């Protein structure tokens, strides 16, 4: 691939353009808001000047509701040899293209499983897709050259290609992406009118659950509008679990011993099923989830503290597999949870303690 046209310079489009430009591809940028394309170009994502002729690959990175129309327009204009989109739903745009009578041989639907709470070109980064799944949904009509160009794009972005049926993809993202967004927003909505005393008690648990609730509502309305059925199906299952959980909790309130026992069994059931589901979430680099030991260290909120901890861990010969930070309420301090292989935890705790760090049990 020598040339590419990125249509839509939001987070995903700009990130893909940055990755391609950084690996020697001549990238042309276009957006309905010229200022957005100019911003992406200023970041090094390519040029906002129009290409002189058809490019090798056109990447359509616009909201799902507009994907088919933008694709059809680009294809009619002969903008590229091959076309793909990066919309978060796949079945709908494909069916819209079919209804428009567009030749689907030069087209393939794709979806990079990566994103941020922020949007727009300034949120774009060349490494956004590194190590992340990038779904490809070829059909019988998809030309082999088009599939190969899509695979080349994924490789240049250092993502991991995953081939799926379009409708199977939409059911999958309803479960692992779209429903979690709504549930996160619903939990966060409980905080809007909560007493300030309760809000001040927020810890890492509520921060973890509500992190993605900071996402752009307009963007998510567009995404959910393109995949409402599968999301509603998943939510219906969650609603059934919620109803059972409410009944179990009411049972725990009862003076009747049988009702309390039934309530306890109901709560245990949902928690155990949650354990079983959590175990299936892929771990580091997409491998089977690993069990890590936590070494908790109290740190002050000063520049360089995290770097110093990581440096001391490196001197101890211990690899930090993951890290979480829990900020102390009302204090300029926090608790850093260093996740390491269980066999390395005692050595790391001892080494950090010797270097003056405050280790917490």
C-alpha positions in Angstrom: 0.0 0.0 0.0 1.5 3.3 -1.1 -1.5 5.7 -0.8 -4.6 5.9 1.3 -7.6 8.2 1.8 -9.0 8.6 5.3 -12.6 10.0 5.3 -13.4 11.2 8.7 -10.7 12.5 11.0 -12.1 11.7 14.5 -10.3 9.5 17.0 -10.2 6.3 14.9 -9.7 7.9 11.5 -6.8 10.1 12.8 -5.2 7.2 14.7 -5.3 5.0 11.6 -3.9 7.9 9.5 -1.1 8.5 12.0 -0.1 4.8 12.0 -0.1 4.7 8.2 1.8 7.9 7.7 4.3 6.8 10.3 5.1 3.7 8.2 5.6 5.5 4.9 2.1 5.6 3.4 1.0 8.8 1.7 -2.3 9.6 3.5 -4.9 12.1 2.3 -7.4 13.4 4.8 -11.0 14.6 4.3 -13.7 15.5 6.8 -17.0 17.3 6.6 -15.4 19.8 9.0 -12.3 21.0 7.1 -10.8 22.2 10.4 -10.8 18.7 11.7 -8.8 17.4 8.7 -6.5 20.4 9.0 -5.9 19.5 12.7 -5.2 15.9 11.9 -2.7 17.0 9.1 -1.0 19.3 11.6 -0.5 16.3 13.9 1.4 14.4 11.2 -1.5 12.2 10.0 -1.1 13.1 6.3 -2.3 16.0 4.1 -5.7 17.6 3.7 -5.0 18.1 0.0 -7.1 15.9 -2.4 -5.3 13.0 -4.1 -4.5 13.4 -7.8 -6.2 10.1 -8.6 -7.5 6.9 -7.1 -5.6 5.8 -4.0 -4.9 2.2 -3.0 -7.3 2.1 -0.1 -10.1 4.4 1.2 -10.8 4.2 4.9 -14.2 5.5 5.9 -14.3 6.5 9.5 -17.6 8.2 10.0 -20.5 7.4 12.4 -22.5 4.2 11.5 -25.6 6.1 10.4 -23.6 7.8 7.6 -21.2 5.0 6.8 -23.1 3.5 3.8 -23.8 6.8 2.2 -20.2 8.0 2.5 -18.9 4.7 1.1 -21.4 4.7 -1.8 -20.4 8.3 -2.7 -16.6 7.5 -2.6 -17.1 4.3 -4.6 -19.2 6.1 -7.3 -16.4 8.8 -7.5 -13.8 6.0 -8.0 -11.7 7.4 -5.1 -9.8 4.1 -4.5 -9.0 0.6 -5.6 -10.4 -0.8 -2.4 -12.7 0.5 0.3 -13.3 -0.4 4.0 -15.1 1.2 6.9 -14.3 1.1 10.6 -17.8 1.5 12.0 -18.6 -0.3 15.2 -21.5 -2.2 13.6 -21.2 -4.2 10.5 -24.5 -5.8 9.4 -26.4 -2.5 8.9 -24.0 -0.7 6.7 -23.5 -3.8 4.5 -27.3 -4.1 4.0 -27.6 -0.4 3.2 -25.0 -0.7 0.5 -26.8 -3.7 -1.0 -30.0 -1.7 -1.0 -28.2 1.1 -2.8 -27.1 -1.3 -5.5 -23.4 -0.7 -4.9 -20.9 -3.3 -6.2 -19.5 -4.9 -3.0 -16.5 -6.6 -4.6 -14.1 -3.7 -3.7 -15.5 -3.3 -0.2 -14.9 -5.0 3.2 -16.4 -4.1 6.5 -14.0 -3.8 9.5 -14.0 -2.8 13.1 -10.9 -2.1 15.2 -11.7 -3.0 18.9 -10.0 0.1 20.3 -11.1 3.5 21.5 -11.0 6.1 24.3 -13.5 8.2 26.2 -12.2 11.2 24.3 -13.1 11.9 20.6 -11.8 14.1 17.8 -8.5 14.3 16.0 -6.6 15.6 19.1 -7.3 12.3 20.8 -5.7 10.3 18.0 -2.5 8.3 18.6 -0.5 6.1 16.2 -0.4 3.3 18.8 -4.2 3.1 19.5 -4.6 -0.2 17.7 -1.4 -2.0 18.8 -2.1 -5.5 20.0 -5.9 -4.9 19.8 -8.3 -7.1 17.8 -9.3 -5.7 14.4 -12.4 -7.5 13.0 -12.7 -8.1 9.3 -16.1 -9.2 7.8 -15.5 -10.3 4.2 -18.3 -11.7 2.2 -18.3 -14.0 -0.9 -18.3 -10.9 -3.0 -15.1 -9.4 -1.4 -12.2 -9.4 -3.8 -9.1 -11.1 -2.6 -7.0 -8.0 -3.3 -9.3 -6.0 -1.1 -9.0 -8.5 1.7 -5.2 -8.4 1.4 -5.2 -4.6 1.5 -7.3 -4.7 4.7 -4.9 -7.2 6.2 -2.0 -4.9 5.3 -3.8 -2.0 7.0 -4.2 -4.0 10.2 -0.6 -5.1 10.1 0.6 -1.5 9.6 -1.5 -0.5 12.6 0.0 -3.4 14.5 -3.4 -4.8 15.4 -4.5 -8.5 15.4 -6.9 -9.5 12.5 -10.0 -11.4 13.5 -12.3 -12.7 10.7 -16.0 -12.8 11.6 -19.5 -12.8 10.1 -21.0 -9.3 10.2 -24.1 -10.2 12.2 -22.1 -12.4 14.6 -19.8 -9.4 15.1 -22.8 -7.1 15.9 -24.1 -9.6 18.5 -20.6 -9.9 20.0 -20.0 -6.1 20.4 -23.5 -5.8 21.9 -22.3 -8.0 24.7 -18.7 -6.9 25.2 -18.9 -3.2 24.3 -22.3 -1.6 23.8 -24.1 -3.1 26.8 -21.2 -2.3 29.2 -21.3 1.3 28.1 -25.0 1.6 29.0 -24.6 -0.2 32.3 -21.6 2.0 33.2 -23.7 5.1 32.4 -26.7 3.8 34.4 -24.5 3.3 37.5 -22.9 6.7 37.0 -26.3 8.2 36.7 -27.1 7.1 40.3 -24.4 9.6 41.4 -25.9 12.6 39.7 -28.3 13.4 42.6 -26.5 11.5 45.3 -25.7 13.1 48.6 -22.2 14.7 48.6 -21.2 12.6 51.6 -21.8 9.4 49.7 -20.0 10.7 46.6 -16.9 11.5 48.8 -16.7 7.8 49.7 -16.2 6.8 46.0 -13.3 4.4 45.7 -11.6 2.4 43.0 -14.6 0.1 42.5 -16.9 2.9 41.4 -14.2 4.5 39.4 -13.6 1.2 37.5 -17.3 0.7 36.8 -18.0 4.2 35.7 -14.8 5.0 33.7 -16.4 4.6 30.3 -19.5 6.6 31.4 -17.4 9.7 30.5 -17.8 8.9 26.8 -19.5 11.3 24.4 -23.3 10.7 24.5 -23.8 11.9 20.9 -21.3 9.3 19.6 -23.0 6.5 21.6 -26.5 7.4 20.5 -25.3 7.0 16.9 -23.6 3.6 17.7 -26.6 2.2 19.7 -29.0 3.4 17.0 -27.2 1.2 14.6 -27.3 -1.9 16.8 -30.4 -1.6 19.0 -31.8 -5.2 18.6 -28.7 -7.2 19.8 -28.1 -4.7 22.7 -31.7 -4.9 23.8 -31.4 -8.7 23.8 -28.4 -8.6 26.1 -30.0 -6.0 28.3 -33.1 -8.2 28.6 -30.9 -10.9 30.1 -29.3 -8.4 32.5 -32.7 -7.1 33.5 -33.8 -10.7 34.3 -30.7 -11.1 36.5 -31.5 -7.8 38.2 -35.0 -8.8 38.9 -33.8 -12.1 40.5 -31.1 -10.2 42.5 -33.7 -7.7 43.8 -35.9 -10.5 44.9 -32.9 -12.2 46.6 -32.0 -9.1 48.5 -35.6 -8.6 49.6 -35.5 -12.1 50.9 -32.4 -11.3 52.9 -34.5 -8.6 54.6 -37.2 -11.0 55.6 -37.6 -12.4 59.1 -38.5 -15.7 57.5 -35.6 -18.1 57.6 -36.5 -19.9 54.4 -36.7 -16.6 52.5 -33.3 -15.5 53.9 -31.8 -18.8 52.8 -33.3 -18.5 49.3 -32.0 -14.9 49.2 -28.5 -16.0 50.1 -28.6 -18.7 47.4 -29.7 -16.2 44.8 -26.9 -13.7 45.6 -24.3 -16.5 45.7 -25.5 -17.7 42.3 -25.1 -14.4 40.5 -21.7 -13.7 42.2 -20.5 -17.2 41.2 -21.7 -16.8 37.6 -19.9 -13.4 37.6 -16.7 -15.2 38.7 -17.1 -17.7 35.9 -17.7 -15.1 33.3 -14.8 -12.9 34.4 -12.4 -15.8 34.1 -13.2 -16.0 30.4 -12.0 -12.4 29.7 -8.7 -12.6 27.9 -5.6 -11.7 29.8 -2.3 -10.0 28.8 -1.6 -10.0 25.0 -4.9 -11.9 24.5 -3.7 -15.0 26.3 -5.6 -16.9 29.0 -6.1 -14.8 32.1 -3.4 -15.1 34.6 -3.6 -14.8 38.4 -1.3 -12.1 39.8 -0.3 -11.2 43.3 -0.8 -7.6 44.4 2.0 -5.7 46.1 0.4 -2.5 47.5 2.6 0.6 48.0 1.6 3.9 49.6 2.9 6.8 47.6 2.7 10.6 47.8 1.2 12.7 45.0 4.5 14.0 43.7 6.1 14.0 40.2 8.3 11.0 39.6 6.9 8.7 42.3 5.6 6.1 39.9 8.8 6.2 37.8 10.8 5.6 41.0 8.7 2.6 42.0 9.0 1.1 38.5 12.8 1.7 38.5 13.2 0.0 41.9 11.1 -2.9 40.7 13.3 -3.2 37.7 16.4 -3.2 39.9 14.8 -6.1 41.9 14.4 -8.0 38.6 10.6 -8.1 38.8 8.3 -7.4 35.8 5.2 -5.4 36.6 2.3 -7.1 34.8 -0.3 -4.5 35.5 -0.9 -1.5 37.8 -3.8 0.3 39.5 -3.8 3.5 41.5 -6.3 4.2 44.2 -6.3 7.9 45.2 -6.8 8.7 48.9 -9.9 10.9 49.6 -8.9 14.3 50.8 -5.2 13.5 50.9 -2.2 14.1 48.6 -1.4 10.4 48.6 -2.5 7.2 46.9 -2.2 3.4 47.0 -0.4 1.8 44.0 -1.3 -1.8 43.4 1.5 -3.6 41.5 0.4 -6.8 40.0 3.2 -9.4 39.6 3.7 -13.1 39.2 2.9 -14.8 42.6 6.4 -16.1 42.9 7.9 -12.6 42.5 5.6 -10.9 45.1 7.7 -11.6 48.2 11.0 -10.5 46.6 9.4 -7.3 45.3 7.8 -6.4 48.6 11.1 -7.0 50.4 13.1 -5.0 47.8 10.7 -2.0 47.9 10.6 -2.1 51.7 14.4 -1.9 51.8 14.4 1.1 49.5 12.1 3.0 51.9 8.7 2.4 50.3 5.7 1.9 52.6 4.2 -1.6 51.8 0.6 -2.2 52.7 -0.9 -5.6 53.5 
